[in-house]
Amino acid sequence: MRGHCADHPEPLAPTLVIALDVPSAKAGLDLAGLLRPVTPWMKVGLELFTAAGPGIVKELKGMGCRVFLDLKFHDIPNTVRGAVRSAHASGADIINVHLCGGRAMCEAAVNELAKVGEAPENRAPCLMLGVTVLTSVAADAPDADLSLEGGASLEELVLKRARHAREWGLQGVVCSALEVRAVKQACGKDFVCLCPGIRPERGEVPDDQSRAVTPAEAAQEGADFLVVGRPVTLAGNPLAAAKNIVRSMSAVRY
Ligand code: C5P
C-alpha cells in the first residue's frame, strides 16, 4: 500500500484513518467534516453503523471521504457472503472479517468481493482485510481467544492468522503495529497492515487497548494505515490532535 515506486524511492508515511466511534450520523458527519482536511479516511464501526445504517457510508463518500467499514464479519459462510455483498454496495473502500472464522468463511468473503467487485463501476477496488487478534488483547492475558489455539504465543497466533489471510486471498490484516515487521516478513511488503491501538502519549486516554504504540513507532515499524479514535475524538481540539498525529508519523526517517 505505501511501499516503493519509481516516483517515491522511499516508503511513504502511513495513512491516518479516523475511527468515528460516535452514536449518531450527525456526530459522525460533523467530525468527518472537521477532520477531512487532515485525512480523507474515516472508519465506520459497530457503534455508528448500528445507529446510522449503511447510508452513513454513502454520505461520507459524498463528502469525498474514503471509508473503512469495520464490521469484522464472523458468521457462517453464506451469511458473510451476503454481508460482504451489502458492504460493497454501501460504497466501502475497505471491509474486514475475523480470521478466526476460518478458511470457508474467509474464502466465501473473498470470492464474493471478487464477484461483486467485477461490476463495472467507477470506483477503486475494495480491500478485504482480516482481523488477526484484537489489539485490546494483551500478550500476557490468559485470554479465551489464545487458549483455543493450543497455547500459541500472541505473536505466533497473529503470524499464523496473517499467513492464512494471504493464503485465503485477503489483501492484508488488522494487527498491532508491534507485529507489522514480522507480518511483512512472512507475507510480503505489499501485504497491507492496518493498525489500531495507536496512542500519541501513553496513558493519555482511559483505555482498553493493550498492544498500543505511538504514531511515530507505528510508522517506523512499517504500518500502512493507522486507525485512531479516542485520542482524536475525545480531544479538546480534535483537529489539532489529528494534525499532531500526522506530523509525528510523517517526521519519521525511514
Ligand atoms: O479509540 P481507539 O483509538 O482505541 O479506537 C480504535 C478503533 O479501532 C476502534 O474503533 C476499534 O473498534 C478498532 N479496532 C481495534 N482493534 C482491532 C480492530 C479494530 O481497536 N483489532
py3Dmol code that shows the C-alpha trace and the ligand (Angstrom):
import py3Dmol

protein = """\
ATOM      1  CA  MET A   1       0.000   0.000   0.000  1.00  0.00           C
ATOM      2  CA  ARG A   2       2.587   2.581   0.903  1.00  0.00           C
ATOM      3  CA  GLY A   3       5.627   0.597  -0.497  1.00  0.00           C
ATOM      4  CA  HIS A   4       8.185   1.781  -3.034  1.00  0.00           C
ATOM      5  CA  CYS A   5       7.562   3.089  -6.535  1.00  0.00           C
ATOM      6  CA  ALA A   6       9.529   4.919  -9.209  1.00  0.00           C
ATOM      7  CA  ASP A   7       8.346   8.362  -8.067  1.00  0.00           C
ATOM      8  CA  HIS A   8       8.767   7.507  -4.380  1.00  0.00           C
ATOM      9  CA  PRO A   9      12.020   5.597  -3.863  1.00  0.00           C
ATOM     10  CA  GLU A  10      11.467   5.952  -0.095  1.00  0.00           C
ATOM     11  CA  PRO A  11       8.495   4.353   1.701  1.00  0.00           C
ATOM     12  CA  LEU A  12       5.596   6.758   2.216  1.00  0.00           C
ATOM     13  CA  ALA A  13       4.227   7.660   5.643  1.00  0.00           C
ATOM     14  CA  PRO A  14       1.203   5.638   6.785  1.00  0.00           C
ATOM     15  CA  THR A  15      -2.320   6.880   6.115  1.00  0.00           C
ATOM     16  CA  LEU A  16      -4.327   8.109   9.109  1.00  0.00           C
ATOM     17  CA  VAL A  17      -7.853   6.687   9.461  1.00  0.00           C
ATOM     18  CA  ILE A  18     -10.170   8.363  11.983  1.00  0.00           C
ATOM     19  CA  ALA A  19     -12.408   5.964  13.924  1.00  0.00           C
ATOM     20  CA  LEU A  20     -15.813   7.692  14.010  1.00  0.00           C
ATOM     21  CA  ASP A  21     -16.939   5.884  17.165  1.00  0.00           C
ATOM     22  CA  VAL A  22     -19.897   8.170  17.857  1.00  0.00           C
ATOM     23  CA  PRO A  23     -23.594   7.480  18.488  1.00  0.00           C
ATOM     24  CA  SER A  24     -25.283   9.303  15.589  1.00  0.00           C
ATOM     25  CA  ALA A  25     -24.954  10.112  11.911  1.00  0.00           C
ATOM     26  CA  LYS A  26     -24.843  13.825  12.715  1.00  0.00           C
ATOM     27  CA  ALA A  27     -21.948  13.412  15.147  1.00  0.00           C
ATOM     28  CA  GLY A  28     -20.069  11.249  12.615  1.00  0.00           C
ATOM     29  CA  LEU A  29     -20.606  13.628   9.714  1.00  0.00           C
ATOM     30  CA  ASP A  30     -19.659  16.670  11.818  1.00  0.00           C
ATOM     31  CA  LEU A  31     -16.392  15.003  12.867  1.00  0.00           C
ATOM     32  CA  ALA A  32     -15.646  13.881   9.322  1.00  0.00           C
ATOM     33  CA  GLY A  33     -16.303  17.405   8.010  1.00  0.00           C
ATOM     34  CA  LEU A  34     -13.931  18.845  10.602  1.00  0.00           C
ATOM     35  CA  LEU A  35     -11.153  16.297  10.015  1.00  0.00           C
ATOM     36  CA  ARG A  36     -11.497  15.789   6.245  1.00  0.00           C
ATOM     37  CA  PRO A  37      -8.766  18.410   5.513  1.00  0.00           C
ATOM     38  CA  VAL A  38      -6.296  16.342   7.571  1.00  0.00           C
ATOM     39  CA  THR A  39      -7.207  12.918   6.186  1.00  0.00           C
ATOM     40  CA  PRO A  40      -9.956  11.684   3.857  1.00  0.00           C
ATOM     41  CA  TRP A  41     -10.033   8.246   5.524  1.00  0.00           C
ATOM     42  CA  MET A  42     -12.829   7.573   8.046  1.00  0.00           C
ATOM     43  CA  LYS A  43     -13.706   4.355   9.854  1.00  0.00           C
ATOM     44  CA  VAL A  44     -17.344   3.408  10.425  1.00  0.00           C
ATOM     45  CA  GLY A  45     -17.530   0.744  13.121  1.00  0.00           C
ATOM     46  CA  LEU A  46     -20.217  -1.080  15.015  1.00  0.00           C
ATOM     47  CA  GLU A  47     -21.443   1.887  17.067  1.00  0.00           C
ATOM     48  CA  LEU A  48     -22.011   4.324  14.205  1.00  0.00           C
ATOM     49  CA  PHE A  49     -23.162   1.697  11.704  1.00  0.00           C
ATOM     50  CA  THR A  50     -25.730   0.310  14.145  1.00  0.00           C
ATOM     51  CA  ALA A  51     -27.052   3.807  14.844  1.00  0.00           C
ATOM     52  CA  ALA A  52     -26.980   5.215  11.330  1.00  0.00           C
ATOM     53  CA  GLY A  53     -27.118   2.284   8.879  1.00  0.00           C
ATOM     54  CA  PRO A  54     -25.322   1.911   5.537  1.00  0.00           C
ATOM     55  CA  GLY A  55     -26.465   5.377   4.411  1.00  0.00           C
ATOM     56  CA  ILE A  56     -23.665   6.837   6.533  1.00  0.00           C
ATOM     57  CA  VAL A  57     -21.091   5.287   4.178  1.00  0.00           C
ATOM     58  CA  LYS A  58     -22.754   6.911   1.169  1.00  0.00           C
ATOM     59  CA  GLU A  59     -22.905  10.276   2.941  1.00  0.00           C
ATOM     60  CA  LEU A  60     -19.233  10.132   3.867  1.00  0.00           C
ATOM     61  CA  LYS A  61     -18.316   9.153   0.314  1.00  0.00           C
ATOM     62  CA  GLY A  62     -20.394  12.079  -0.919  1.00  0.00           C
ATOM     63  CA  MET A  63     -18.164  14.369   1.177  1.00  0.00           C
ATOM     64  CA  GLY A  64     -15.097  12.984  -0.600  1.00  0.00           C
ATOM     65  CA  CYS A  65     -14.104  10.598   2.204  1.00  0.00           C
ATOM     66  CA  ARG A  66     -12.731   7.078   1.840  1.00  0.00           C
ATOM     67  CA  VAL A  67     -14.423   4.610   4.185  1.00  0.00           C
ATOM     68  CA  PHE A  68     -13.134   1.641   6.136  1.00  0.00           C
ATOM     69  CA  LEU A  69     -16.303  -0.241   7.134  1.00  0.00           C
ATOM     70  CA  ASP A  70     -15.075  -2.051  10.248  1.00  0.00           C
ATOM     71  CA  LEU A  71     -17.830  -4.594  10.915  1.00  0.00           C
ATOM     72  CA  LYS A  72     -15.486  -7.580  11.475  1.00  0.00           C
ATOM     73  CA  PHE A  73     -17.763 -10.210   9.947  1.00  0.00           C
ATOM     74  CA  HIS A  74     -17.751 -13.593  11.745  1.00  0.00           C
ATOM     75  CA  ASP A  75     -20.639 -15.925  10.872  1.00  0.00           C
ATOM     76  CA  ILE A  76     -21.441 -18.892   8.648  1.00  0.00           C
ATOM     77  CA  PRO A  77     -20.068 -18.548   5.084  1.00  0.00           C
ATOM     78  CA  ASN A  78     -23.459 -17.909   3.480  1.00  0.00           C
ATOM     79  CA  THR A  79     -24.283 -15.073   5.882  1.00  0.00           C
ATOM     80  CA  VAL A  80     -20.848 -13.498   5.492  1.00  0.00           C
ATOM     81  CA  ARG A  81     -21.186 -13.734   1.701  1.00  0.00           C
ATOM     82  CA  GLY A  82     -24.390 -11.679   1.880  1.00  0.00           C
ATOM     83  CA  ALA A  83     -22.874  -9.202   4.330  1.00  0.00           C
ATOM     84  CA  VAL A  84     -19.903  -8.665   2.009  1.00  0.00           C
ATOM     85  CA  ARG A  85     -22.280  -8.001  -0.887  1.00  0.00           C
ATOM     86  CA  SER A  86     -24.150  -5.394   1.168  1.00  0.00           C
ATOM     87  CA  ALA A  87     -20.942  -3.826   2.480  1.00  0.00           C
ATOM     88  CA  HIS A  88     -19.595  -3.464  -1.046  1.00  0.00           C
ATOM     89  CA  ALA A  89     -22.895  -1.984  -2.229  1.00  0.00           C
ATOM     90  CA  SER A  90     -22.691   0.635   0.540  1.00  0.00           C
ATOM     91  CA  GLY A  91     -19.589   2.041  -1.169  1.00  0.00           C
ATOM     92  CA  ALA A  92     -16.991   0.995   1.432  1.00  0.00           C
ATOM     93  CA  ASP A  93     -13.325   1.053   0.346  1.00  0.00           C
ATOM     94  CA  ILE A  94     -12.083  -1.437   2.964  1.00  0.00           C
ATOM     95  CA  ILE A  95     -14.077  -4.180   4.691  1.00  0.00           C
ATOM     96  CA  ASN A  96     -12.985  -6.924   7.069  1.00  0.00           C
ATOM     97  CA  VAL A  97     -13.642 -10.348   8.575  1.00  0.00           C
ATOM     98  CA  HIS A  98     -12.380 -12.119  11.695  1.00  0.00           C
ATOM     99  CA  LEU A  99      -9.730 -14.607  10.561  1.00  0.00           C
ATOM    100  CA  CYS A 100     -10.709 -16.903  13.434  1.00  0.00           C
ATOM    101  CA  GLY A 101     -13.895 -17.507  11.385  1.00  0.00           C
ATOM    102  CA  GLY A 102     -11.802 -19.983   9.385  1.00  0.00           C
ATOM    103  CA  ARG A 103     -10.994 -20.814   5.806  1.00  0.00           C
ATOM    104  CA  ALA A 104     -14.500 -21.479   4.421  1.00  0.00           C
ATOM    105  CA  MET A 105     -15.873 -18.239   5.835  1.00  0.00           C
ATOM    106  CA  CYS A 106     -12.914 -16.110   4.719  1.00  0.00           C
ATOM    107  CA  GLU A 107     -12.815 -17.607   1.229  1.00  0.00           C
ATOM    108  CA  ALA A 108     -16.564 -17.055   0.873  1.00  0.00           C
ATOM    109  CA  ALA A 109     -15.953 -13.382   1.719  1.00  0.00           C
ATOM    110  CA  VAL A 110     -13.015 -13.037  -0.688  1.00  0.00           C
ATOM    111  CA  ASN A 111     -14.821 -14.798  -3.550  1.00  0.00           C
ATOM    112  CA  GLU A 112     -17.955 -12.744  -3.090  1.00  0.00           C
ATOM    113  CA  LEU A 113     -15.993  -9.500  -3.114  1.00  0.00           C
ATOM    114  CA  ALA A 114     -14.195 -10.594  -6.295  1.00  0.00           C
ATOM    115  CA  LYS A 115     -17.579 -11.290  -7.866  1.00  0.00           C
ATOM    116  CA  VAL A 116     -19.330  -8.048  -6.932  1.00  0.00           C
ATOM    117  CA  GLY A 117     -16.121  -6.078  -7.471  1.00  0.00           C
ATOM    118  CA  GLU A 118     -16.205  -7.057 -11.146  1.00  0.00           C
ATOM    119  CA  ALA A 119     -19.330  -4.964 -11.691  1.00  0.00           C
ATOM    120  CA  PRO A 120     -18.419  -2.048 -13.985  1.00  0.00           C
ATOM    121  CA  GLU A 121     -18.327   0.883 -11.621  1.00  0.00           C
ATOM    122  CA  ASN A 122     -16.251   3.978 -11.435  1.00  0.00           C
ATOM    123  CA  ARG A 123     -14.643   3.192  -8.107  1.00  0.00           C
ATOM    124  CA  ALA A 124     -11.365   1.917  -6.679  1.00  0.00           C
ATOM    125  CA  PRO A 125     -11.278  -1.771  -5.741  1.00  0.00           C
ATOM    126  CA  CYS A 126     -12.473  -2.549  -2.232  1.00  0.00           C
ATOM    127  CA  LEU A 127      -9.886  -4.231   0.008  1.00  0.00           C
ATOM    128  CA  MET A 128     -10.655  -7.220   2.223  1.00  0.00           C
ATOM    129  CA  LEU A 129      -8.626  -7.356   5.440  1.00  0.00           C
ATOM    130  CA  GLY A 130      -8.623  -9.975   8.207  1.00  0.00           C
ATOM    131  CA  VAL A 131      -8.583  -9.234  11.924  1.00  0.00           C
ATOM    132  CA  THR A 132      -5.757 -11.275  13.496  1.00  0.00           C
ATOM    133  CA  VAL A 133      -6.077 -10.706  17.267  1.00  0.00           C
ATOM    134  CA  LEU A 134      -7.832  -7.642  18.705  1.00  0.00           C
ATOM    135  CA  THR A 135      -5.393  -5.012  19.949  1.00  0.00           C
ATOM    136  CA  SER A 136      -7.274  -4.939  23.250  1.00  0.00           C
ATOM    137  CA  VAL A 137      -5.950  -8.463  23.956  1.00  0.00           C
ATOM    138  CA  ALA A 138      -2.733  -8.328  25.993  1.00  0.00           C
ATOM    139  CA  ALA A 139       0.213 -10.601  25.191  1.00  0.00           C
ATOM    140  CA  ASP A 140       0.189 -11.990  28.747  1.00  0.00           C
ATOM    141  CA  ALA A 141      -3.611 -12.246  29.206  1.00  0.00           C
ATOM    142  CA  PRO A 142      -5.000 -15.703  29.934  1.00  0.00           C
ATOM    143  CA  ASP A 143      -7.416 -14.989  27.127  1.00  0.00           C
ATOM    144  CA  ALA A 144     -10.010 -17.400  25.768  1.00  0.00           C
ATOM    145  CA  ASP A 145      -9.060 -16.482  22.215  1.00  0.00           C
ATOM    146  CA  LEU A 146      -5.489 -17.670  22.775  1.00  0.00           C
ATOM    147  CA  SER A 147      -6.294 -20.718  24.885  1.00  0.00           C
ATOM    148  CA  LEU A 148      -8.289 -22.081  21.953  1.00  0.00           C
ATOM    149  CA  GLU A 149      -5.110 -22.153  19.906  1.00  0.00           C
ATOM    150  CA  GLY A 150      -3.137 -24.703  21.937  1.00  0.00           C
ATOM    151  CA  GLY A 151      -1.041 -22.229  23.910  1.00  0.00           C
ATOM    152  CA  ALA A 152       0.478 -20.319  20.981  1.00  0.00           C
ATOM    153  CA  SER A 153       2.088 -17.008  21.902  1.00  0.00           C
ATOM    154  CA  LEU A 154       0.174 -13.966  20.788  1.00  0.00           C
ATOM    155  CA  GLU A 155       2.727 -13.111  18.105  1.00  0.00           C
ATOM    156  CA  GLU A 156       2.705 -16.696  16.812  1.00  0.00           C
ATOM    157  CA  LEU A 157      -1.064 -16.560  16.616  1.00  0.00           C
ATOM    158  CA  VAL A 158      -1.033 -13.217  14.770  1.00  0.00           C
ATOM    159  CA  LEU A 159       1.517 -14.597  12.285  1.00  0.00           C
ATOM    160  CA  LYS A 160      -0.374 -17.822  11.780  1.00  0.00           C
ATOM    161  CA  ARG A 161      -3.550 -15.885  11.035  1.00  0.00           C
ATOM    162  CA  ALA A 162      -1.706 -13.432   8.755  1.00  0.00           C
ATOM    163  CA  ARG A 163      -0.302 -16.348   6.719  1.00  0.00           C
ATOM    164  CA  HIS A 164      -3.805 -17.781   6.491  1.00  0.00           C
ATOM    165  CA  ALA A 165      -5.112 -14.421   5.323  1.00  0.00           C
ATOM    166  CA  ARG A 166      -2.584 -14.337   2.493  1.00  0.00           C
ATOM    167  CA  GLU A 167      -3.238 -17.962   1.564  1.00  0.00           C
ATOM    168  CA  TRP A 168      -7.004 -17.407   1.550  1.00  0.00           C
ATOM    169  CA  GLY A 169      -6.732 -14.389  -0.775  1.00  0.00           C
ATOM    170  CA  LEU A 170      -7.183 -11.418   1.584  1.00  0.00           C
ATOM    171  CA  GLN A 171      -5.142  -8.304   0.817  1.00  0.00           C
ATOM    172  CA  GLY A 172      -3.909  -7.729   4.352  1.00  0.00           C
ATOM    173  CA  VAL A 173      -4.603  -7.784   8.070  1.00  0.00           C
ATOM    174  CA  VAL A 174      -5.606  -5.714  11.053  1.00  0.00           C
ATOM    175  CA  CYS A 175      -2.888  -6.113  13.689  1.00  0.00           C
ATOM    176  CA  SER A 176      -0.910  -4.181  16.267  1.00  0.00           C
ATOM    177  CA  ALA A 177       1.949  -2.087  14.879  1.00  0.00           C
ATOM    178  CA  LEU A 178       4.147  -4.215  17.144  1.00  0.00           C
ATOM    179  CA  GLU A 179       3.521  -7.129  14.776  1.00  0.00           C
ATOM    180  CA  VAL A 180       3.920  -5.355  11.412  1.00  0.00           C
ATOM    181  CA  ARG A 181       7.587  -6.219  10.796  1.00  0.00           C
ATOM    182  CA  ALA A 182       7.018  -9.927  11.373  1.00  0.00           C
ATOM    183  CA  VAL A 183       3.813  -9.931   9.289  1.00  0.00           C
ATOM    184  CA  LYS A 184       5.515  -8.171   6.356  1.00  0.00           C
ATOM    185  CA  GLN A 185       8.454 -10.545   6.603  1.00  0.00           C
ATOM    186  CA  ALA A 186       6.119 -13.547   6.464  1.00  0.00           C
ATOM    187  CA  CYS A 187       3.589 -12.243   3.917  1.00  0.00           C
ATOM    188  CA  GLY A 188       5.483  -9.690   1.802  1.00  0.00           C
ATOM    189  CA  LYS A 189       5.935  -5.929   1.959  1.00  0.00           C
ATOM    190  CA  ASP A 190       2.807  -5.222  -0.108  1.00  0.00           C
ATOM    191  CA  PHE A 191       0.575  -7.181   2.270  1.00  0.00           C
ATOM    192  CA  VAL A 192      -1.452  -4.401   3.911  1.00  0.00           C
ATOM    193  CA  CYS A 193      -1.103  -3.833   7.673  1.00  0.00           C
ATOM    194  CA  LEU A 194      -3.792  -1.630   9.205  1.00  0.00           C
ATOM    195  CA  CYS A 195      -3.092  -0.862  12.841  1.00  0.00           C
ATOM    196  CA  PRO A 196      -5.400   0.328  15.640  1.00  0.00           C
ATOM    197  CA  GLY A 197      -4.131   0.693  19.198  1.00  0.00           C
ATOM    198  CA  ILE A 198      -2.335   3.986  18.480  1.00  0.00           C
ATOM    199  CA  ARG A 199      -1.690   6.316  21.401  1.00  0.00           C
ATOM    200  CA  PRO A 200       0.071   9.673  20.896  1.00  0.00           C
ATOM    201  CA  GLU A 201       1.211   9.551  24.503  1.00  0.00           C
ATOM    202  CA  ARG A 202       0.956   6.618  26.810  1.00  0.00           C
ATOM    203  CA  GLY A 203      -1.718   6.863  29.497  1.00  0.00           C
ATOM    204  CA  GLU A 204      -3.329   9.887  27.857  1.00  0.00           C
ATOM    205  CA  VAL A 205      -6.733   8.254  27.275  1.00  0.00           C
ATOM    206  CA  PRO A 206      -8.534   5.862  29.647  1.00  0.00           C
ATOM    207  CA  ASP A 207      -8.438   2.742  27.713  1.00  0.00           C
ATOM    208  CA  ASP A 208      -8.947  -0.844  26.715  1.00  0.00           C
ATOM    209  CA  GLN A 209      -6.041  -1.002  24.244  1.00  0.00           C
ATOM    210  CA  SER A 210      -3.212  -3.288  25.366  1.00  0.00           C
ATOM    211  CA  ARG A 211      -0.749  -3.549  22.484  1.00  0.00           C
ATOM    212  CA  ALA A 212      -0.588   0.224  21.923  1.00  0.00           C
ATOM    213  CA  VAL A 213       2.194   2.188  20.220  1.00  0.00           C
ATOM    214  CA  THR A 214       2.789   5.827  19.266  1.00  0.00           C
ATOM    215  CA  PRO A 215       2.172   7.099  15.703  1.00  0.00           C
ATOM    216  CA  ALA A 216       5.927   7.547  15.155  1.00  0.00           C
ATOM    217  CA  GLU A 217       6.655   3.982  16.333  1.00  0.00           C
ATOM    218  CA  ALA A 218       3.906   2.582  14.111  1.00  0.00           C
ATOM    219  CA  ALA A 219       5.290   4.494  11.112  1.00  0.00           C
ATOM    220  CA  GLN A 220       8.776   3.222  11.860  1.00  0.00           C
ATOM    221  CA  GLU A 221       7.519  -0.356  12.014  1.00  0.00           C
ATOM    222  CA  GLY A 222       6.051  -0.011   8.501  1.00  0.00           C
ATOM    223  CA  ALA A 223       2.286   0.145   9.162  1.00  0.00           C
ATOM    224  CA  ASP A 224       0.258   1.158   6.075  1.00  0.00           C
ATOM    225  CA  PHE A 225      -2.802   2.586   7.877  1.00  0.00           C
ATOM    226  CA  LEU A 226      -3.094   3.877  11.461  1.00  0.00           C
ATOM    227  CA  VAL A 227      -6.596   3.821  12.952  1.00  0.00           C
ATOM    228  CA  VAL A 228      -7.070   6.390  15.699  1.00  0.00           C
ATOM    229  CA  GLY A 229     -10.271   7.029  17.613  1.00  0.00           C
ATOM    230  CA  ARG A 230     -10.396   8.407  21.137  1.00  0.00           C
ATOM    231  CA  PRO A 231      -7.074  10.311  21.115  1.00  0.00           C
ATOM    232  CA  VAL A 232      -8.700  12.475  18.416  1.00  0.00           C
ATOM    233  CA  THR A 233     -12.436  12.237  19.066  1.00  0.00           C
ATOM    234  CA  LEU A 234     -12.156  12.918  22.826  1.00  0.00           C
ATOM    235  CA  ALA A 235      -9.512  15.640  22.453  1.00  0.00           C
ATOM    236  CA  GLY A 236     -10.436  19.224  23.396  1.00  0.00           C
ATOM    237  CA  ASN A 237      -9.357  20.165  19.867  1.00  0.00           C
ATOM    238  CA  PRO A 238      -9.802  17.133  17.551  1.00  0.00           C
ATOM    239  CA  LEU A 239      -8.418  18.985  14.515  1.00  0.00           C
ATOM    240  CA  ALA A 240      -5.185  19.879  16.310  1.00  0.00           C
ATOM    241  CA  ALA A 241      -4.911  16.327  17.705  1.00  0.00           C
ATOM    242  CA  ALA A 242      -5.257  14.795  14.216  1.00  0.00           C
ATOM    243  CA  LYS A 243      -2.733  17.245  12.767  1.00  0.00           C
ATOM    244  CA  ASN A 244      -0.243  16.361  15.520  1.00  0.00           C
ATOM    245  CA  ILE A 245      -0.595  12.662  14.752  1.00  0.00           C
ATOM    246  CA  VAL A 246       0.049  13.216  11.039  1.00  0.00           C
ATOM    247  CA  ARG A 247       3.010  15.450  11.878  1.00  0.00           C
ATOM    248  CA  SER A 248       4.590  12.923  14.232  1.00  0.00           C
ATOM    249  CA  MET A 249       4.225   9.968  11.869  1.00  0.00           C
ATOM    250  CA  SER A 250       5.458  11.960   8.892  1.00  0.00           C
ATOM    251  CA  ALA A 251       8.559  13.133  10.774  1.00  0.00           C
ATOM    252  CA  VAL A 252       9.893   9.576  10.962  1.00  0.00           C
ATOM    253  CA  ARG A 253      13.045   8.966   8.924  1.00  0.00           C
ATOM    254  CA  TYR A 254      12.650   5.703   7.014  1.00  0.00           C
TER     255      TYR A 254
END
"""
ligand_1 = """\
21
C5P
O -10.310 4.833 20.347
P -9.290 3.925 19.763
O -8.145 4.666 19.085
O -8.825 2.850 20.701
O -10.080 3.203 18.565
C -9.567 2.098 17.883
C -10.572 1.666 16.879
O -10.063 0.546 16.163
C -11.903 1.216 17.473
O -12.917 1.705 16.613
C -11.872 -0.298 17.443
O -13.133 -0.847 17.184
C -10.949 -0.557 16.270
N -10.186 -1.797 16.326
C -9.340 -2.129 17.349
N -8.653 -3.327 17.344
C -8.774 -4.155 16.301
C -9.629 -3.814 15.246
C -10.314 -2.607 15.279
O -9.186 -1.356 18.283
N -8.064 -5.262 16.236
"""
view = py3Dmol.view(width=600, height=400)
view.addModel(protein, "pdb")
view.setStyle({"model": 0}, {"cartoon": {"style": "trace"}})
view.addModel(ligand_1, "xyz")
view.setStyle({"model": 1}, {"stick": {}})
view.zoomTo()
view.show()
